[in-house]
């Protein structure tokens, strides 16, 4: 079967996406789970040496009512730092006067809402893939505190983030949920909760009240943690806590038990306002337990103790008289129960230790050798001796000292058991990982082996698919893989995702792996046979590598090798900045050489004509197997049209202009880890004191965008673009980011929904115009000019969409991207006549650099989810995810579409340009993904696997998915990509 190189590359990338998806499903592990899932286990009896204890049931509750006030995005220094003193005076008063037990609760990454709620209510450490599931919360079937409370007959009332309602359906006797994803809402989302407080605090028909406030997190996403809106929101939260606390205190006179008020955060907030990663600001959350039952502490205020966020589930279970969730890896916060009797304290710690030891036995084969388990067994015996002495009526000092010893050993055993279980949270599905890795590596090898033929002038080659599918090796491989699948799935001790899929799907994957292997072997055979022809003709086998080719080769290899180091992943933006700066220097050298030495090549024209006659047969061979730029490079200098006058000097200055642009962009957004805390120009612009400067910059940027984009648009699209950019500025003004000349007062911030939808109308109109031209060129008439105009219209529509979604201080990033593209088109790519492969890789490099220029990193916290809700008045999953993905990858997407538009307009004479570009784009994206999958597999027990390597893996998977979509679009635009039998 003959296949165009572009279509072949698109098919390969789509298959590679399948392989990466299987690998990701196996790589992101399932948390440790208890084997007893149906019926809850009876409480462990109190240990007693030689006697029988009458304490065989769960202890009674310590608190009558519990109120959990969860403030989304509340990081530790908002309460315990200067902001807490200034904006939360009542909370600070309670902490300093000793009315609370205050802690810094460490949240494990990923620090996003869904897994953090699971951690708080189950005590387990959710899998990293829950960061992806955060947008679509499924029902929580795992044993949890809410389920235990409902089973015990407790009445639970909830107001706030509707994620709770999705996780715990039919668990609340009363609830009112609000969407957590509409980040443009700062006030209504919290007012919807507070409006219920006066009524519910007067009533007695509830036992648990859960409040999840979202406004603080939304402010952080949009304006950052140092926004002037943070203070008023903290004051609001402090006032609400004061109201709840005073109401609970007033009711304790009539109650037999005290009440408990818990103030906590699900995660913190990074210095840019996002969250999801493992920085100190993101993982440090306050945990404040307030109750009249706590003994008031005297003396100076002590810094809060650091605990784990998972400890809250066990603590609340004990406080409410409920069983500790079976999968909890947390330990009891002992200060909460230190007011109880010694026997009660030991009983609480024993129940927690038994629960952790059972979980350890079910998840660790050699649990008997675990230090925590051994310590627990020793302590349990001492506990039994203490119970025996206690029941015998021994009240001597020996009983007291023994009790203190048992207490201390229980606490040490709990800490060790909890640490051991936390380490066991990683349970990789190695079989699924291996299947995905094999598919990805096979696709990469297939692409590399096909490179010589794919980049030839015809841009098509024969795929030995039919012979491979009917070969004996194919059927033998299918049988072998099926046997391996049966053996693995029947002997695996733990569940495996690939074993759970249907046999039809599993056999399909095995056939795919076998077919890829047979095609690879067939191509290898053909390659070895074709090597003999160039060996017999030394002229044909000679090929020259330019300095630019070597830079591209070693730059790509260097970037791939750097992915093996965590520091290089954290600071990957530095790698891309270095590569594009080096590329600009190489282009500057090439331009200078051509401009000043181009005339020296004129005398070679006669020699070149003779050489063409002598090598006619060789070139015929090269047309079939070698890229045509081999010949173009030899006569490029002689056919170069040197610019005259100022254009010559602009051409010479163009690489240096690009370097200046890149340097300015680097100062706009600090990214990475090492220097992310340092102030940058973006922070200066977004501060409230420089709103006027930001307004001027945003206006000038929008004007420049119009000037750079409108030059190739139709008259209708020009008008639409102008009105759309005006709507962008009005949207930002309505949102409060910039000033309008006729509105200088500080009015309340609105959502800007009407303005954003106004812009969407023009975006869709421009995209529709471009799509119409593309369909006309593809279906009615194969007119290159019509197709080129249609592609530019689509590119213009995406630029307008990017201007709407990017934050106003990032609009210069879009301007400089357009400027660099215009400069390189006029003064570099056109005069130097680079081939399609070189131009493609340059676009790819600059697209990656602009991904980081806009403030992104390999940290999930830098994803600007507020872009997903521009123009939406409520959460709609598909548009929100699309807009968020587009805003995150706007750099690579715009550079890829510009590549397609450039090749369509400038290389109409070379019909294979798009096919070459598609193939090169697929290869350059596949190499890092394939190598990185192998690296993370070998480094899966690395210290930074979850904080550094895993987020990067998610970014690579998403980038590959976008690459597949881009390659499919390339193939659809290239009329030479036809499948021929």
Phi, psi and omega in degrees: 000125178271136186220136175295147184296327178293314178295322178298316180296319179297318178297318180297317181292323177297318176296322179295324176300319176300315180297318179295322179297317178296318179297315180298322180295328177275330185285315181281113193279166172266139183294164178297139184226150176281145181284336181273099187253341188272294183254138176293142180288146177293152181297143179293134179291157178292130181293139179212126183276103175080001179229171178247129180268147178269004178263084181247352180256174177294144177295154178292160181293154178266340183229147180275311178237146178232129175243123177252114178253101182259119179256112183296129178081010181283107180266165191301316185286349174290337180252313186266356180259197183295327178296323178295318178297320185280319189250348179233066186294322182292317177297317178298321178299314180299320182291313185290331181273359174083023178273003186227166163249112188249138182220160164257110182269124180273122178264130179283144175293148007278135184271067174236166196297310187303304179296334180286323174296319177299318180295319181293323186264340179250338184078001180264168178260108183296156177291157183294335182292346177296340175297324177285320180289355182301335181276348182216085189286116176275170178294136180273110180267349181290149178303129186213167184293322181296316178296320178296319180294319179295319179296330179277002178086013180279143182264124186244132177243137182225140172221132176138217186305123184290358173301324178297320182293325178287323180287324185233067180291143177064022178259342186254135177285339177207137180203158174210110185258151175230149183289132180275351189262353178273083191285352178282351182265114180259332190246310186299326183295332177269324178298329179295336177274311187296331182296342179270347193295311184304319182288314186287330180288338178281337186274162179242011187265035177211155179245330177230136176234122182243126179237125180240102181271137188245344189301320182297317179296321179295319177299318179298318180298321187270319188239351177095166185286346181254019179292148176295348178276349180293315182303306178301324179292321176295321176299319179298316179295322179295320178296319180295318178298319179298316179300314181295316184296315180296321179295318179294320180295323181292336181267349183289340179295329181267350185261152178279337181237153177286168177256164181231131175242126182245124172250124182208170173237152177279328178201172179266214185207129180286175181292344176263357178099351180269188177196166182135342184253208191234023176292160182302320182293334182273328185265346183267114180234146177284145174225106186239121179253122186239125178198148176288347179286341183282139178287130181292129182268135179258166180101186182290152178292129180259144177302146182296144179284147178270127178228179177264145180298331180291348181289341184293324183298313179295322181294314179293325179298316178295318181295331181262000181071034182248160173294144176290133179309137189298330184265008182291135175251009181271162178244153182298134174282099191300325180304336181292329184250009185290347176277352179281172178290164181300320181295319179294320179299315179294325179295316179299314183292326178294318178299317179295319180294320178297317180298316179291322180292325176295316179296323178293318180298326183278349184235349181237116182300317183259050185293334182298334181270359180290131181301322180295319179294317178297318179295323178296316181297319178295317182293324180297323177294317177297323177298319177298320177296320180295318179297320180299314178295321182295316181290336177281355178085018179285119180242023183283174178294337178298318179297318180294316181293321178295320178297318178295323179294315179297319180300314181295320181290325176298316180297319177294320180294319178298317180297317181291318178298317180297319178294319180297318180289325178296326178289332182279002182296337182274108176232094185281143173269085188295328181296312178297322178297319181292320178299312179297320180296318180298316180297315183296316181292323177297319178296318180297314179298320179297319179294317182294320180292332183273355186304311182302316181284326182293332182260015175283175186295324181287336179057034175208155181203170184272124175262117182284061185279316183297314180295328180288319183291336181254014180273158178294325180298322180299309181293326178295318179295321179298317179296316181296314180294324177295320178295317178298319180298316180296316182296314182295315185288334179270341182252353183291133179283331182246163181293145181230132184298315184292336176282340182273347179285165181293155180296327179297316179293319180296315179296323177299318178294320179296320177294323178297314179298317181294317180296318178298319179296317179295320178296319179299315180296321178295318178294323177298318179298314179296324180294316179295326178290323182284344178295332184293325182296310176297330179293330179278342180234095184299331178295321181289329184275352181281131178215142183253141176253122177283168177298325178294321178298317179295320178298316179297317181296306184288329175295317179295315179296320179297318178296318180296316180294328181293342181290351179278355182243132182297323181295321179292328177290317178298325182247038183299333179300328179295325178297313181290324176298318179296318183294316181288329176294318177295321177299318179297321178295319179295319178294323176298320177296318181293320179295315179299317180297317181288323183287324185263340182244002185299324183289338180291347182267359183294328182289352180273357184297315180297317179297325181292322179297318176297320182294326178298320180292320184289333186250023183298318181292322180295319181293330176298320176294319182293329179298333181270329190234348187233150181295136181296338177300346176303318180279322183299324181296333185284329181248008183296320183295320184287329183268003183292131177267108183286132177290152182253153173061228186293333180296326178297315182286328174295321176298318178294327183275347187302314179298326180287326174297318180296320177298320178295317178301315181295322179294321177296320180294326180297329181278352182283315183228118171281131181224185185083211182238314188296319186243012183295334183281346183284144180294147178226177183295329178296317177297321180297319181291322186277353177291151184295338182284346185238035181293325179294317179297319178295323179296316179295316181296318180296318180296313179296323179295318179294323177296315179297322178299316179297316182297320185282334186264325190290346189299332182244011180272158173288160180305320180295317180293328177298315179296316180297320179296316180298313179293323179296316178293325173297320177295327177298315180295319179296324177297314179294327177292318178296330180278347178095006181281325184228168179268150163256142184304327183263005178225087181264351182278158182272080178278166180297145180287133175254176181278343179065028185294316183296315181297318180295319179292329173301317178291320180302325179299316181286327175299311180296324179295315179294318178297322178295318178298316178295318179297322179298317178294322179295316178297323178296318181288332183273326188255309187279303182216137181279066182266117182295321181295320179295318179296318179298318179294321179296319178295321178292326176296316178297318177299318180296319178297321178291325176297317178297319177297319178297320179298327179287319188277328181292147175294151188302327180287348178265000177299325174301332176299317179293320179297312181293329176297314178294321179296315180296320178297318180294318180294315181291326178295314187280322190250352182237297187291318180290307182294320185277346176053053175293153179281170186298324181295315180296316180296322180297313182292325175298315177300318181297315180298313180292326176298318177294318179297319181288339171301320180273333178300327182278007175100004178285167176204188174271027181247128183299333184295339182276357176290122182272090183286346178296335178295336181285355185235018176289119179085004180253136178263354172204167187285122173237117195300306187296308178300321181296317180292321178296313181295322178295316179296318180295316180296327180288318185254031183296326178297300178301324182292312182294323178291326177292317179292324176295323176300315180296317179295319180295313181294326180292326184269328187260344185237038181295334180285337179254102185290343183269000186299314182294322178296316177299317181296316179299316181295314180297321179297320179295317181293313185294334176274331184284327184299306181295323179297314183295314180294321183292326177297318177295321182294314182291333175294317179286336182254024187292345176253017178292152182300326184255026185296324183269330183274334185239303189288320183294314176301321178297324178296320177295319177298318180295320178297318178293321179296321178295322178297317177295322178298319178299317179296320179296316180295322176297320178294318175303313183296321179295328180278342183264111182284353179274349182277078180248139177272123182240134180290000000 
